[in-house]
Amino acid sequence: MSKVRSRVTQEDIAKELGLSINTVSLALKDSNRIHEETRFKVQQVAKKLNYIPNSIARSLVQKKTNIIGFVLPKITNTIHMEAAQHIERKLLANGYNMMLMTTDSDKNYEAQALDILLSRQVDGIFLFPTNKENQEKMKSIRDANCPIVLLSGGEFELSCDSVYMNQQVGAYKLTKHLAKLGHRHIAFMYGGALNTEKFKGYTKALEENNVEFKQEFVIPVQNLGYEQGYHGASVLFKRGPVSAIIASSDYLALGALRWCREQGLRVPEDVAIVGFDDLEAARYAEVALTTVAYQVDKLTTHAVDLLVRLISSKKKISLSKPVRIEIEPSLVIRESCGGMK
């Protein structure tokens, strides 16, 4: 049986070079207290032996793990995963690693994920919250002086620091744009739980533009996928004449677009369809989709800057008022909304 090779330690490097462990430790930290030539030799031997620093031991000394937790609802959500990738790159640039957990939009899994991250003593947490039920837990984490930044607004921004896209404004812009084009039968399709912020923006714009709100034009479907958008459109057109559909995601909008085209309905001449998020698929659809751009890079830059600042702060976090950074989404107008005849 072959012998399992043990992990290379600073002691191994010290023996190789005939130096003290303290000298090796300082050289690996690139300390000016060690002569440049010695530092170079130590670092070269460390590289040759494939030395990997012991982050656990280092965290005990520094009282920091340099790990940031990230909790998101679904790994299949394109926007959430794009945000996670952006944040991971920005954290690495700041000397942090990321620990990712998913909740499947379940309140119990969300609470469990937060508990696990706290048990791992992460230096901070990013969270796409999906449940009001865990709002007190989020607040208790902040009160315990663990920085937690929510990447959502509306009903979640009161108790914790947050950076979020104003989804109400996004829905308002879409609805207003359709109303200004002359649409008077504007439907709203959403997947899963009702996004109250988007719904508020939709109803507010209807009211301000003298467009009648009709409950039968509010279409819930099971989730945010293409198939649900396709099915939702078939249900919607059985309820009455519709001139425009606002979908709470680009996936729903593209599914609805497919159903309309199959039924011989022209987009945008017979019905306008708009979505949310500005996914790549929206830009290259058979009819390019008008949508609301979720500004991922801007959101994640602000979020990482805020969390790093909170970690570095000497003040107790709970003594300061939660920071709210609201980002206004932009309306991206393409072919799918058109104008009324």
N, C-alpha and C positions, 0 to 999 in steps of 0.2 A: 504494500500500500504506500502510495506517495505521501510524503509529509506535506501538510497544509502550511503554506508560507504565512508567517505572522505579519501583522501590520508593521511597517517601518516606523520607528520612533525617532525622536530627537537624540536619544541616547545612542542609537545605531549610527547616526551621522557623526556624533561626537567621537565614538570609538574609531570610525573610519579615518577621521582627520586628527585624532589625538588632541581634541579640544575639550573644554568643559561644556556641560549641557547648557549652562547659562550663556556662554559665548555663542553657541549654536542658536539658542532661542532668540537672542538679540539680533544675530546676523539674519535670521529668517524674517525678522520684522523690519529688516533694512535699517537698523539703528545706526546713527552716526557715532555711537560710542564704540563701535567695532570698526577696525581698519577696513578700508574699501577692498583690499586684496583678499582679506579673510572672509568678508561678506560674500565676495564672488565665489570663492572656493566652496563655502558652505552651501550656497544656493545651487551650484553646479552638482555637488554630490547629492543634494536633496532631490534634484531632478533625475539624476542617474538611478537612484534607489526608488524612485516613484513615491517619494514621501508625500503624504496627504495630511494637512493639519487636523488635529483633533478638535473639531468645532464644539463638542460637548464640554471638554475641559476648558476651552477658551471662554465659553459662555458662562461657566461657573466663576471664572476670575472676573470677567467684565460685567457679570450680572445682566447679560444680554444674549439672546439666541441668534439675533440677526435673521430671524424668520418671521415673515408676515403671512398671516392666514387670509385666505380668500374663499368666501362662501358664495356660491351662485346656485340658482334654482335648477337649471338643466344644462348639461354639457352639450346638448344638441342645439341650444339657442345660439345662432350665429353671432349676434351682437354681443352677448355675454362672453362668448369665447374670444371674440376679437378684443374685447376690453381686457380680458385676463391676459392675453398675449402681450398687449401694449403695457399693462401694469408690470408683468414679469420682467420685461426688458428694462423698464424704468427703475424698478427695484434693484436689479442687478447693477445698474449704473450707480446706485446709491449704496452698494455693499450689502444688500439684503437678498435672501432667497424667498421663494413663495411656496406655501403649502396650500393646495387646492382641495376643496371639498364641495360636494353637490348635495342638494336636498330634495330634488324632485318636487319642489314647491310644497313640501309637507312641513307643517309647523313643528312636528315632533322631531323630524330629521334636522330641521334648522336649529332647534334648541340643542340637540345632541352635538351637532357640528361645532357650535360655539363653545360648548363645554369641553369638547376634545381639544380644540385649539388652546383654550385657557390652560388645560392640563399639560399641554406641551410648552407652555410659557412663551408663547409667541410675543413678539414686541408690539404687534398691532394687528388689526383686522380690517379687511374690506368686506362689505356685505351687500349683495343685491337682495334686500328684504322682500318677502312675499306675504308675510303674515303679521297682522296687527297684534296677534296674541303674544308675540315675543318682544313687543316693544319695551316692556318693563325689564326683560332680561338684557336687552341692548343697553338700556339706561344704566343698569346695575354694573355692566362691564365698564362703561365710561366712569361711573362713580368709583370703581375700584382702581382707577388710574391706568387702565389699559386702553390706549387709543383705538377707537372704532369709527370708521368712516363709512357711512351708508351711500350707496350709489343709486339712490332713488329719492324722490321728493314726495310732495303731497302729504299724505297722512303719516309718513315715516320721518319727517325731518324735524319734529319738535324736540325730541329728547336727546338726539345725538348729532355730532358733526356730519355734514352731508355735502356731497357734490352730485348734482343731478341735472338731467335734461328736463326742461319744463314741458312735459307732455301735454298739459292743458293748452299751452300756447300753440304747440304743434297742431293739435286737432282743431283749434280755433282758426288757425291760418288756412288749413285745408278746407274747412267748411265755408269760411268766408269767401275763399277763392271760387268755390263752386257756386255759391250764391250770387256772386258778382257776375258770373258767366250766365246767370239766368236760371239755374236749376232751382226747382221748387219741391221736388220729391227726392230728398237726400236721405239715404239709408245709412245705418251705422252697424257694422258687423264686427263682433269681437270674439276672441277665443279664450276658453277657460273662464276664470273669474273676471267680472267686469272691471276694466281699468277705469276707476272713477275719475281720474284726472283727464283722460282723453274724452270721456263722456261729458264732463263738465264743459270742456272746450267746444265740443260739438253742439251741445244745447245752447250755450251762450251765444255762439255765432248764429245759430238759427234765429234766436230771439232778436238779436240786434239787426238782422237783415230781413226781418218780417217773413221768415219761412216757417210754416207750421210744423211743429213737432208731432210725429205720429209714432205711437208706441209699437205699432205693427211693423214699422220700418227698423226697429232695433232687433238685430238677429244675433242670438248667442249660438256659438258652436263649441265643440268639445275642447279643441286646442287651436294652436296657431298655424297648422300645416296647410299644404296645398289642397289636400283632399277635403278638409273642413271648409275651406273657401269655396270649393267647387259645390259641395253639398249646400252650403249656406245660400249661395246664389239661387239654386233651384227652389229652395224654400221661400226666399224673398219674393221672387217674381210670381208666386202663387197668391201673394197677399195684396197685390195691387201694382199700379204703374210706378216704376222707379226710374228716375233720370240719372241718378248718380249713387255710387256706393263708396263709402269711406270704410276701409278695412283697417283694423288695429295692428296689422302687420303686413309686410309685403307678400309673405307667403299666402295669406288669406286672399289678398288682392289678386295675386297671380292665378290662384285656383278659381276665383270668381271670373277672371278674364277668360280662362279656358272654357268654362261652362257657357258664358255668353257667346263666345265665338262659335261653339258647337251648335248653339241654338239659332245661329244666323243673325245674332244681334251684333251690330257694328260698334266697335269701341274706337273713338269716342262719339261717333255720330248718333247712335241710339242710346247709349248709356256710358257715362263717365265712370272710371274706376281709379281710385287713389289708395295709397297704402302708407306704411310707416316703416322707417329704418334706413331706406336707401341701400338695400342689399345689392350686390353685384348683379344678381339675377334680374332685378328691377330695371337695370340700365339696358340689359340685352334681351328683354322679353320681345315677343313678336310685335307688341305695341309697347314702346318704352313707357315705364310707369311713373306717373307723377307721385311724389312721396315726400316724406319729411326726413331730412338727413339727421341721423343720430351721430353727433360729432364726437366719435370715440377718442380721437387723439387729444382733443381739447379737454374732454372730461377726465381722462386718465392722467393727463399732465397735472391738472389742478388737484386731483385726488391724491396722487403720490406726493406732491409738494406739501399738501396739508398734513398727511399722515406722518411724513418724515419730520415736519415741523413740530407736530404734537409729541412725537417720541423724544425729540431733542429738548423739549421745553422743561424748564426746572420747576414750573408751577404745577400744582395739582390740577388735573384737567377738569374735574367736576366743579372747580371754583370759577371757571370761566364760562361765559355763555356759548352754547354750541354755534359753530361756524356753519353758515349755509352759503354754498356757492351754486348759484342757479345759472345754467347755461341755456340760452335761447336757441331752439332748433331752427334750422333754415328750411324754407319750402323749396323743393326742387321740382320745377314745372317741366313736364315732358309731354308726350303725345296723348296719354290716356285720358286726359280730362277734357281737352278740346273746348268748343264753345257751342252754345245752343243755337239751333237753326231759327 
